[in-house]
């Protein structure tokens, strides 16, 4: 299981198999604004990277997160 | 486990579904920032330890209103433990820094709330930030003055109200550094001024407090010898060849021993678990002048060729303490893994480090937090060491009854002694084996009961070897003119096996009869550990009158019949009553 999958599954309380690029705040009730902060800080800590505020706010799905991580030169499947 | 693991546990716990397991605990958190992560961390950590938390979170920025209002959600939640933690920092304006009246108001509200609240209130000193407007000239800086005033007055409140304590979160920040502890983007973007690392560390700090309150207390440090208490292998180098002394690395081992001695002096029991020849170890104690710890400091010495996991239960049995109150320190990873696998109750800290880290690691274990230290705590380590000598006498005495006679046990029973309330509350929190209800009580609750006509009996035990202090407690609350309930009857394991409990209850029953009571109702709640208390009820001849759905059994004891029976009477114990 990748680090990103583990973080999303743990923080949102969803099964690992549910963590797909389509996972989004719209289809996942536990992805609220408070958990969004925890997701952001845990990803930054685990992958040793930093997202700008606008970048973080533009995230609309797990697929977006993967793309953003890749754009920082980090491996989203790590 | 990492923060993420606890978040997952919290998520599962909050989702619910099947009925929740574990012992219930009502908690509340009062902060002035977004505290959802803190809440999740605490819930996850409780769930991991078999506690079923019911946590009330004061809505964001509502702390003043909730502390003030006697009908607030906080007041109604009636938490067993309330954690109050405020952040003040120079990087953003808050009520704390903008308005000098604000801290007076907050302190006033904390004090008033604590007065009417029976549970524990765990407050935090404000943490001094590393950067200030006017540089380092603290004398003139209003910000640092504010923090000092708040902390001093908080300390005064804690001194006056027994249910209030003050924690220093600055300790955590000093360990990790302010840059790692604070999150400035979090502060400005989400009103979450702390890093996840800090929140994790704070939650762990709170858990140690929760454990202490619930009677989960480590009592004993069991130590390996070679490369743990000293450097090198005594069997190879001899008693004077081991690394111990004024030079590095010998001085690192010596300082480790010094810290252990301080714990011993504060009541922690020390024991040895080592694969060695006893003769070699005795030579070290006898001949090596650098040994800070002497043989007399150890309550048990398991020096043999058994495995470490075989020795630990024997040490526990010898000291009459549970495995779950033991910490095992050994430099050898194989021994640590063996003990972890076979005896998961024992706390086995990682000890992969050079000797200079030993003293720091021991102090940083977070295992011996005590809210208050009583006389008995301070003497405990020495008492257990004396017990080793007492046991030697026991093997010479032919029968238990004769042995008890040689001990010349004396029991002094007092009633509602105000100076002993701290000790009584502590015993209710720590005693697991001989405890009929395992009901944990705070000092404040006990004071309230006495005011309401309750009777708190305490027994002080001594024998030819010295004093054990207050070790037996009975709390009685009257139901009507004829009936009283024994809400608590407990005895420290330190004096178990001497028949003291029978003499004590007889003295209590006689006093109750004198006061016109005819019957004592005894609630018994079975726990994993209180089998000795169940045995006692059988010896007493009390009859089960009612089985409640909660699992509680009510026994009824007619006082006249009990006092005229011979149940558990011990002629060899002299009872002094100062009622």
Interface residues (C-beta under 8 A of the other chain):
Chain A: X6 X7 X9 X10 X11 X12 X13 X30 X34 X37 X38 X41 X42 X45 X53
Chain B: X3 X4 X5 X7 X8 X11 X12 X14 X15 X34 X36 X37 X40 X183 X185 X186 X189 X190 X192 X195 X196 X197
